[in-house]
Amino acid sequence: QVQLVESGGGLVQAGESLGLSCTASGNMRSINTMDWYRQAPGKQRELVAAIASGGTTNYADSVKGRFTISRDNVKKTVYLQMNSLKPEDTGVYYCHAEVRMIGGFSLTGFWGQGTQVTVSS
């Protein structure tokens, strides 16, 4: 019904920058919150950044001042600009969206397939 397609992952050195994007498609009425999560092997998936439909954002303390989340509601795309990357930022980054389905009342969550971000020291 709804698909989230991510792009932009890769291998970079510490201190460099990387930008991720995620585009939603399918049958939906609207998109509420869009988020980025990340997960390192053997660790719990954690919220990195979130942005509401009106533009309000919040960030994990570990990325404040370095990462910026934004969205384009016309393109149904959420972005994550990652600057001053550190080795501890390494992990699989997942896009997530809370979607209002056509004919539905509640929000339904959808996940992207994930994109690998590796930061070398």
ChimeraX commands (.cxc) that place a marker at each C-alpha (Angstrom):
marker #1 position 0.00,0.00,0.00 radius 0.5
marker #1 position 2.72,2.45,1.04 radius 0.5
marker #1 position 6.39,2.15,0.19 radius 0.5
marker #1 position 9.33,4.11,1.56 radius 0.5
marker #1 position 12.44,4.15,-0.61 radius 0.5
marker #1 position 15.72,5.39,0.88 radius 0.5
marker #1 position 18.92,6.50,-0.78 radius 0.5
marker #1 position 22.18,8.21,0.08 radius 0.5
marker #1 position 24.03,5.79,2.33 radius 0.5
marker #1 position 27.70,5.07,1.89 radius 0.5
marker #1 position 31.19,5.02,3.34 radius 0.5
marker #1 position 32.76,8.26,4.54 radius 0.5
marker #1 position 35.60,9.35,6.79 radius 0.5
marker #1 position 35.12,10.97,10.18 radius 0.5
marker #1 position 34.35,14.66,9.87 radius 0.5
marker #1 position 32.75,14.36,6.46 radius 0.5
marker #1 position 29.10,14.79,5.50 radius 0.5
marker #1 position 26.41,12.61,3.98 radius 0.5
marker #1 position 22.81,13.23,2.96 radius 0.5
marker #1 position 19.99,10.70,3.08 radius 0.5
marker #1 position 16.59,10.89,1.43 radius 0.5
marker #1 position 13.41,8.85,1.69 radius 0.5
marker #1 position 10.39,9.12,-0.59 radius 0.5
marker #1 position 6.94,7.75,0.18 radius 0.5
marker #1 position 4.61,6.44,-2.49 radius 0.5
marker #1 position 1.32,4.60,-2.64 radius 0.5
marker #1 position -2.26,5.06,-1.62 radius 0.5
marker #1 position -2.45,7.42,1.36 radius 0.5
marker #1 position -4.44,10.40,2.54 radius 0.5
marker #1 position -1.64,12.23,4.32 radius 0.5
marker #1 position 1.65,11.75,6.14 radius 0.5
marker #1 position 1.99,12.80,9.74 radius 0.5
marker #1 position 5.41,12.41,11.34 radius 0.5
marker #1 position 8.46,11.27,9.37 radius 0.5
marker #1 position 11.48,9.97,11.23 radius 0.5
marker #1 position 14.97,8.58,10.86 radius 0.5
marker #1 position 16.15,5.69,13.03 radius 0.5
marker #1 position 19.47,3.92,13.08 radius 0.5
marker #1 position 20.67,0.56,14.31 radius 0.5
marker #1 position 24.15,-0.82,14.80 radius 0.5
marker #1 position 24.73,-4.60,14.83 radius 0.5
marker #1 position 23.69,-6.07,18.16 radius 0.5
marker #1 position 22.21,-2.80,19.37 radius 0.5
marker #1 position 18.68,-1.49,19.76 radius 0.5
marker #1 position 17.24,0.67,17.03 radius 0.5
marker #1 position 17.21,4.30,18.15 radius 0.5
marker #1 position 15.44,7.44,17.02 radius 0.5
marker #1 position 17.81,9.90,15.37 radius 0.5
marker #1 position 15.48,12.68,14.26 radius 0.5
marker #1 position 11.79,13.34,13.71 radius 0.5
marker #1 position 9.81,15.97,11.88 radius 0.5
marker #1 position 6.09,16.63,12.11 radius 0.5
marker #1 position 3.88,17.56,9.20 radius 0.5
marker #1 position 4.04,21.23,10.21 radius 0.5
marker #1 position 7.83,21.24,10.39 radius 0.5
marker #1 position 8.51,20.82,14.11 radius 0.5
marker #1 position 11.67,18.78,14.66 radius 0.5
marker #1 position 13.43,16.93,17.44 radius 0.5
marker #1 position 16.80,15.17,17.59 radius 0.5
marker #1 position 18.67,12.68,19.65 radius 0.5
marker #1 position 21.16,14.42,21.94 radius 0.5
marker #1 position 24.03,12.63,20.22 radius 0.5
marker #1 position 23.33,14.30,16.87 radius 0.5
marker #1 position 22.15,17.77,17.90 radius 0.5
marker #1 position 24.02,20.47,16.04 radius 0.5
marker #1 position 25.34,18.00,13.46 radius 0.5
marker #1 position 22.27,16.50,11.77 radius 0.5
marker #1 position 19.35,18.31,10.15 radius 0.5
marker #1 position 16.03,16.71,9.23 radius 0.5
marker #1 position 13.74,18.33,6.68 radius 0.5
marker #1 position 10.83,17.37,4.46 radius 0.5
marker #1 position 9.13,18.27,1.22 radius 0.5
marker #1 position 5.42,17.57,1.55 radius 0.5
marker #1 position 4.78,17.92,-2.17 radius 0.5
marker #1 position 7.43,15.33,-3.01 radius 0.5
marker #1 position 6.53,13.25,0.07 radius 0.5
marker #1 position 10.21,13.11,0.88 radius 0.5
marker #1 position 12.14,13.38,4.13 radius 0.5
marker #1 position 15.84,14.23,4.23 radius 0.5
marker #1 position 18.60,13.81,6.78 radius 0.5
marker #1 position 21.71,15.92,6.32 radius 0.5
marker #1 position 24.53,14.52,8.43 radius 0.5
marker #1 position 27.57,16.71,9.05 radius 0.5
marker #1 position 30.71,16.18,11.13 radius 0.5
marker #1 position 30.14,12.44,11.09 radius 0.5
marker #1 position 31.70,10.30,13.79 radius 0.5
marker #1 position 32.47,6.56,13.81 radius 0.5
marker #1 position 29.71,6.06,16.38 radius 0.5
marker #1 position 27.22,7.27,13.76 radius 0.5
marker #1 position 27.81,4.03,11.86 radius 0.5
marker #1 position 24.74,1.86,11.37 radius 0.5
marker #1 position 21.78,1.07,9.19 radius 0.5
marker #1 position 19.55,4.11,8.86 radius 0.5
marker #1 position 15.83,3.50,8.49 radius 0.5
marker #1 position 13.15,5.88,7.31 radius 0.5
marker #1 position 9.81,5.71,9.11 radius 0.5
marker #1 position 6.51,7.44,8.42 radius 0.5
marker #1 position 3.17,7.61,10.21 radius 0.5
marker #1 position 0.52,7.62,7.50 radius 0.5
marker #1 position -3.19,8.31,7.43 radius 0.5
marker #1 position -4.67,5.82,5.00 radius 0.5
marker #1 position -7.58,6.64,2.72 radius 0.5
marker #1 position -10.76,5.57,4.51 radius 0.5
marker #1 position -8.95,5.15,7.82 radius 0.5
marker #1 position -8.93,7.04,11.10 radius 0.5
marker #1 position -5.76,6.00,12.88 radius 0.5
marker #1 position -2.12,6.32,11.88 radius 0.5
marker #1 position -0.26,3.41,10.34 radius 0.5
marker #1 position 3.52,3.12,10.55 radius 0.5
marker #1 position 5.72,2.15,7.60 radius 0.5
marker #1 position 9.44,1.47,7.38 radius 0.5
marker #1 position 11.97,1.80,4.63 radius 0.5
marker #1 position 14.38,-1.01,3.83 radius 0.5
marker #1 position 17.34,0.73,5.45 radius 0.5
marker #1 position 20.55,2.17,4.05 radius 0.5
marker #1 position 24.03,1.52,5.42 radius 0.5
marker #1 position 26.10,4.43,6.72 radius 0.5
marker #1 position 29.69,3.65,7.64 radius 0.5
marker #1 position 32.03,6.25,9.14 radius 0.5
marker #1 position 35.69,5.32,9.32 radius 0.5
marker #1 position 38.21,6.90,11.67 radius 0.5
marker link #1:1,2 radius 0.2
marker link #1:2,3 radius 0.2
marker link #1:3,4 radius 0.2
marker link #1:4,5 radius 0.2
marker link #1:5,6 radius 0.2
marker link #1:6,7 radius 0.2
marker link #1:7,8 radius 0.2
marker link #1:8,9 radius 0.2
marker link #1:9,10 radius 0.2
marker link #1:10,11 radius 0.2
marker link #1:11,12 radius 0.2
marker link #1:12,13 radius 0.2
marker link #1:13,14 radius 0.2
marker link #1:14,15 radius 0.2
marker link #1:15,16 radius 0.2
marker link #1:16,17 radius 0.2
marker link #1:17,18 radius 0.2
marker link #1:18,19 radius 0.2
marker link #1:19,20 radius 0.2
marker link #1:20,21 radius 0.2
marker link #1:21,22 radius 0.2
marker link #1:22,23 radius 0.2
marker link #1:23,24 radius 0.2
marker link #1:24,25 radius 0.2
marker link #1:25,26 radius 0.2
marker link #1:26,27 radius 0.2
marker link #1:27,28 radius 0.2
marker link #1:28,29 radius 0.2
marker link #1:29,30 radius 0.2
marker link #1:30,31 radius 0.2
marker link #1:31,32 radius 0.2
marker link #1:32,33 radius 0.2
marker link #1:33,34 radius 0.2
marker link #1:34,35 radius 0.2
marker link #1:35,36 radius 0.2
marker link #1:36,37 radius 0.2
marker link #1:37,38 radius 0.2
marker link #1:38,39 radius 0.2
marker link #1:39,40 radius 0.2
marker link #1:40,41 radius 0.2
marker link #1:41,42 radius 0.2
marker link #1:42,43 radius 0.2
marker link #1:43,44 radius 0.2
marker link #1:44,45 radius 0.2
marker link #1:45,46 radius 0.2
marker link #1:46,47 radius 0.2
marker link #1:47,48 radius 0.2
marker link #1:48,49 radius 0.2
marker link #1:49,50 radius 0.2
marker link #1:50,51 radius 0.2
marker link #1:51,52 radius 0.2
marker link #1:52,53 radius 0.2
marker link #1:53,54 radius 0.2
marker link #1:54,55 radius 0.2
marker link #1:55,56 radius 0.2
marker link #1:56,57 radius 0.2
marker link #1:57,58 radius 0.2
marker link #1:58,59 radius 0.2
marker link #1:59,60 radius 0.2
marker link #1:60,61 radius 0.2
marker link #1:61,62 radius 0.2
marker link #1:62,63 radius 0.2
marker link #1:63,64 radius 0.2
marker link #1:64,65 radius 0.2
marker link #1:65,66 radius 0.2
marker link #1:66,67 radius 0.2
marker link #1:67,68 radius 0.2
marker link #1:68,69 radius 0.2
marker link #1:69,70 radius 0.2
marker link #1:70,71 radius 0.2
marker link #1:71,72 radius 0.2
marker link #1:72,73 radius 0.2
marker link #1:73,74 radius 0.2
marker link #1:74,75 radius 0.2
marker link #1:75,76 radius 0.2
marker link #1:76,77 radius 0.2
marker link #1:77,78 radius 0.2
marker link #1:78,79 radius 0.2
marker link #1:79,80 radius 0.2
marker link #1:80,81 radius 0.2
marker link #1:81,82 radius 0.2
marker link #1:82,83 radius 0.2
marker link #1:83,84 radius 0.2
marker link #1:84,85 radius 0.2
marker link #1:85,86 radius 0.2
marker link #1:86,87 radius 0.2
marker link #1:87,88 radius 0.2
marker link #1:88,89 radius 0.2
marker link #1:89,90 radius 0.2
marker link #1:90,91 radius 0.2
marker link #1:91,92 radius 0.2
marker link #1:92,93 radius 0.2
marker link #1:93,94 radius 0.2
marker link #1:94,95 radius 0.2
marker link #1:95,96 radius 0.2
marker link #1:96,97 radius 0.2
marker link #1:97,98 radius 0.2
marker link #1:98,99 radius 0.2
marker link #1:99,100 radius 0.2
marker link #1:100,101 radius 0.2
marker link #1:101,102 radius 0.2
marker link #1:102,103 radius 0.2
marker link #1:103,104 radius 0.2
marker link #1:104,105 radius 0.2
marker link #1:105,106 radius 0.2
marker link #1:106,107 radius 0.2
marker link #1:107,108 radius 0.2
marker link #1:108,109 radius 0.2
marker link #1:109,110 radius 0.2
marker link #1:110,111 radius 0.2
marker link #1:111,112 radius 0.2
marker link #1:112,113 radius 0.2
marker link #1:113,114 radius 0.2
marker link #1:114,115 radius 0.2
marker link #1:115,116 radius 0.2
marker link #1:116,117 radius 0.2
marker link #1:117,118 radius 0.2
marker link #1:118,119 radius 0.2
marker link #1:119,120 radius 0.2
marker link #1:120,121 radius 0.2
view
